Amino acid sequence: MLYGKRIRLRAIEREDLQSFVAWINDPEVRCNLLLYYPISIPEEEKWYEQMLTSPQDEHPLAIEVKTEKGWELAGNVGFININVHDRSAEIGIFIGRKGYWDHGYGREALRLMVQHGFENININRVYLYVYETNQRGIKCYEEAGFMHEGRLREARFHEGKYIDVFVMGILRSEWRDKKNGGEG
């Protein structure tokens, strides 16, 4: 497990799938994900089985928040599209438990996962895509050290209109500078 100050990242278990499906089927949660339609338990179970056959570095991790009652599942985070030649990886995250939105748990999970990528997997660049309409996500990514790298114009048809998709990323050198107290 990877431990932060208020969260931990652990392997996803089959028991987590019920929560993931409930969250993904909430239109307010799903609107910022790369999913158009609600999903079923059998679809999520199929995803889970396929995930288990992918490289371990690309297995998403469950985000759990420390509470008075113990650890509570809040979402997941993981690397996808790891390019071993270029040492880059895309990262994806979602906090499905809406009661944990706007508390910095996503930012902490991103920072922890990025640290893991740079220190343990030897990644040099971590990047993500975010819809221009996802202001909460953009703020989270900026606070986690991600820089705006580009804009894909009208790249997504979302809620009846075309919107831009931002590309954001962080380099190992930027992360190291921030970690060492530099401006980054």
Helices and strands as residue ranges (DSSP letters): E 2-3, E 7-11, G 14-16, H 17-24, H 27-30, H 41-53, G 56-58, E 61-67, E 70-83, E 88-95, G 98-100, H 105-120, E 125-131, H 135-143, E 147-158, E 161-171, H 172-179
